[in-house]
Amino acid sequence: MNNKIKRSLPEKLFNVFNILLLAGLSLVTLYPVLHVVFASFSDPVEYMKHTGIMTGPVGFSLEAYKRVLEKPEIYTGYFNTIYYVVVGTVINMALTVSFGYVLSRKNLYFNKFIMIMVLFSMYFGGGLIPTYLVVRSLGIMDTRWAVILPTAISTFNLIIMRTAFQGVPISLEEAAKVDGMKPLGILVKIMIPLTSPTIAVLVLYYAVHHWNTWFQAAIYLRDAKLYPLQLYLREILILNDQEDMLIASQTAEQMALSSIIKYATIIIATVPILVLYPFLQKYFTKGIMVGAVKG
């Protein structure tokens, strides 16, 4: 028995147009990334001569990666960034999950008032200078805590986590209480497993934030040994631009290599997150939808 749905000619034309349109948009979105990858592996001189769209590396050279990776600061930056990502994300999730669970309980006293205060902090902030004064008064200037603690919790992520907890049937919690389970046990053994897609998405959000952070480090840190990777790479790019402006006698090959180094630093900074994302992708859409169903 043939169960294939027969489509009219307008439907077929629309499907073809839709596929071509989405394929074109995907290509437009993907090509800048491919260009950076191709350029980072290209021969500097050949790249400077090239015009038009790149379909692959022009020549082949690893000189840009060699120049970037030969700096010992890069490895220090990697270690610091991994530390900020791991420790920072653990603190973020511990606070977001625990606070989100408390706010999701209907029997919480002053629940609405607390939520208003939470939302107020989302739209109105003290600003850079008051935050700097708070960090300095806490005595954590020029320490790793200055990078981690000021962003220990995101209001937007907190609301998503609270909404996900509200989506869990209240009957499960009541049954657990009848069995003598304490609130902490309910959170760990029932709530967290049932909201794991949302938690996975928030882990990705927090991890990407910590991986890309450099502004807070630039403000609060003076010891270069504590710099995250992004701040090291930023200084490499700035130094590279300054050398381009100050050294008028640079050869064409040196100027071309300076350009390629910029692409290599982008790849070095983004590859780890790109490798992590596919493992969490299956949770991404589901987790966002869970946090968006209720208000």
C-alpha positions in Angstrom: 0.0 0.0 0.0 1.5 3.4 -1.0 1.1 5.9 1.8 3.1 8.7 0.1 1.4 12.0 0.2 0.9 13.6 -3.2 1.9 17.2 -3.2 0.6 19.8 -5.7 2.9 21.7 -8.0 2.8 24.9 -5.9 3.8 22.9 -2.8 6.7 21.3 -4.6 7.9 24.7 -5.9 7.6 26.1 -2.4 9.7 23.2 -1.0 12.4 23.7 -3.6 12.5 27.4 -3.0 12.6 26.9 0.8 15.4 24.4 0.5 17.5 26.7 -1.7 16.8 29.6 0.5 17.9 27.8 3.7 20.9 26.3 2.0 21.9 29.8 0.9 21.5 31.2 4.4 23.5 28.3 5.8 26.3 29.0 3.4 26.3 32.7 4.1 26.5 31.9 7.9 29.1 29.1 7.5 31.5 30.8 5.0 33.0 33.4 7.4 34.0 30.5 9.7 35.5 28.5 6.8 37.3 31.6 5.6 39.0 32.0 9.0 40.0 28.3 9.1 41.3 28.4 5.5 43.2 31.6 6.1 44.8 30.4 9.3 46.4 27.4 7.4 47.3 29.5 4.3 50.8 30.6 3.2 51.0 34.3 4.2 52.4 35.5 0.9 50.0 33.5 -1.2 47.1 34.7 1.0 48.0 38.3 0.4 48.0 37.7 -3.4 44.7 35.8 -3.3 41.4 37.6 -4.3 37.9 36.3 -4.3 36.2 33.5 -2.4 38.4 30.9 -0.7 37.5 27.3 -1.2 40.5 26.0 0.8 43.9 27.1 2.2 46.0 29.1 -0.2 49.2 27.1 -0.1 49.8 25.6 3.3 51.7 26.9 6.3 51.6 26.4 10.1 53.8 29.3 10.7 51.0 31.4 12.3 50.2 28.6 14.8 53.9 28.2 15.5 54.3 31.8 16.3 51.2 31.9 18.6 51.9 28.6 20.3 55.5 29.2 21.0 54.5 31.9 23.5 54.5 30.3 27.0 51.7 32.7 28.1 49.3 30.8 25.9 49.5 27.7 28.0 49.2 29.7 31.2 46.1 31.4 29.7 44.7 28.0 28.8 45.1 26.7 32.3 43.6 29.9 33.8 40.6 29.8 31.4 40.0 26.1 32.2 40.1 27.0 35.9 37.6 29.8 35.4 35.3 27.6 33.3 35.3 24.7 35.7 35.2 26.5 39.0 33.0 29.3 37.8 30.4 27.0 36.1 30.2 24.8 39.2 29.5 27.9 41.4 27.1 29.3 38.8 25.1 26.1 38.6 25.1 25.5 42.4 23.6 29.0 43.0 21.2 28.9 40.0 19.8 25.5 40.7 19.4 26.0 44.5 17.9 29.5 44.1 15.7 28.5 41.2 14.3 25.6 43.2 13.5 27.9 46.1 11.8 30.4 43.9 9.7 27.7 42.2 8.1 26.7 45.4 4.6 28.2 45.9 4.8 28.1 49.7 7.8 30.4 49.8 7.1 33.5 51.9 7.3 36.8 50.0 7.8 34.8 46.8 6.4 37.6 44.5 8.4 40.3 46.3 11.6 38.3 45.9 10.9 37.7 42.2 10.4 41.5 41.7 13.8 42.1 43.3 15.3 39.5 41.1 13.8 41.0 37.9 14.8 44.5 39.0 18.4 43.4 39.1 18.0 42.1 35.6 17.0 45.5 34.2 18.9 47.9 36.5 22.6 47.5 37.5 24.9 49.6 39.6 27.4 50.0 36.7 31.1 49.5 36.3 32.4 51.8 39.0 30.1 50.7 41.9 30.9 47.0 40.9 34.6 47.8 40.9 34.3 49.4 44.4 32.5 46.4 45.7 35.1 44.0 44.4 37.9 46.1 45.9 36.1 46.4 49.3 35.7 42.6 49.3 39.5 42.3 49.1 39.5 40.0 46.0 41.2 42.4 43.6 43.9 40.7 41.6 42.7 37.2 42.4 40.8 34.6 40.4 37.7 35.3 42.6 37.4 38.8 41.1 36.7 37.1 37.7 34.3 34.4 39.1 32.2 36.0 41.9 30.8 39.2 40.2 29.0 37.0 37.7 28.2 34.1 40.0 24.6 34.0 38.9 22.7 35.2 35.9 19.2 36.5 36.4 18.1 35.3 32.9 19.4 31.8 33.6 17.8 31.8 37.0 14.4 32.5 35.5 14.8 29.7 33.0 15.8 27.3 35.8 12.9 28.4 38.0 10.4 27.8 35.1 11.9 24.4 34.5 11.3 23.4 38.1 7.8 24.7 38.0 7.1 22.4 35.1 7.8 19.3 37.3 4.5 17.9 38.6 3.9 18.8 42.2 2.6 15.3 42.9 6.2 13.9 42.6 7.3 16.2 45.4 4.3 15.4 47.6 4.9 11.7 47.2 8.6 12.2 48.1 7.6 14.1 51.2 5.2 11.3 52.2 8.2 8.9 52.0 10.1 11.1 54.4 12.5 12.8 51.9 13.9 16.1 52.8 13.9 19.2 50.5 17.6 18.6 49.6 16.9 15.0 48.7 13.9 16.0 46.6 16.1 18.6 44.7 19.0 16.1 44.1 17.1 12.9 43.4 13.9 14.2 41.7 14.2 17.8 40.4 17.7 17.8 39.0 17.3 14.5 37.0 13.9 15.7 35.5 15.3 19.0 34.4 18.6 17.8 33.1 18.1 19.2 29.6 17.7 22.7 31.0 20.7 22.2 33.3 22.8 21.1 30.3 21.9 24.2 28.4 22.7 26.5 31.3 26.0 24.7 31.8 26.8 25.5 28.2 25.7 29.2 28.6 27.9 29.6 31.7 30.9 27.8 30.3 30.8 29.8 27.1 30.6 33.0 29.1 33.6 32.1 31.2 35.6 30.9 28.2 35.0 34.2 26.4 35.5 36.5 29.3 38.3 39.0 29.2 36.8 42.4 30.2 36.5 41.6 33.9 40.0 40.2 33.9 41.3 43.4 32.3 39.7 45.5 35.0 40.3 43.5 38.1 43.6 41.6 37.4 47.1 43.1 37.3 49.1 39.9 37.7 49.6 38.5 34.1 49.9 35.0 35.6 46.1 35.1 36.3 45.1 36.3 32.8 42.6 34.1 30.9 43.3 32.9 27.4 41.1 35.6 25.8 43.0 38.4 27.4 46.4 36.9 26.3 45.1 36.6 22.8 43.8 40.2 22.8 47.2 41.4 23.9 48.8 39.4 21.1 46.5 41.0 18.5 47.1 44.5 19.9 50.9 44.0 20.0 50.8 42.6 16.5 48.9 45.7 15.3 51.3 48.0 17.1 54.3 46.3 15.4 52.6 46.8 12.0 52.3 50.5 12.7 55.7 51.1 14.2 57.9 48.9 12.0 57.7 50.7 8.6 60.4 48.5 7.2 58.5 45.3 7.5 58.7 43.0 4.5 55.5 42.0 2.6 55.9 38.5 4.1 56.0 39.8 7.6 52.9 41.9 7.1 51.2 39.0 5.6 52.1 36.7 8.5 50.7 39.3 10.9 47.4 39.0 9.2 47.4 35.2 9.3 48.3 35.3 13.0 45.0 37.0 13.8 43.1 34.1 12.2 45.2 31.5 14.0 44.4 33.2 17.4 40.6 33.1 16.6 40.8 29.3 15.9 42.8 28.6 19.0 40.3 30.5 21.1 37.1 28.9 19.6 38.0 25.3 18.9 37.5 23.9 22.4 34.0 25.4 22.7 33.1 24.1 19.2 34.3 20.6 20.3 32.1 20.8 23.5 29.0 22.0 21.8 28.0 18.8 19.9 27.8 16.8 23.1 25.2 19.3 24.5 23.4 20.0 21.3 20.7 17.4 21.8 19.7 19.1 25.1 19.8 22.6 23.6 16.4 22.9 22.0 14.6 20.8 24.5 16.1 22.7 27.4 15.2 26.1 26.1 11.6 25.0 25.4 11.2 23.7 28.9 12.3 27.0 30.3 10.0 29.0 28.0 6.7 27.3 28.4 5.7 28.9 31.7 6.2 32.5 32.9 
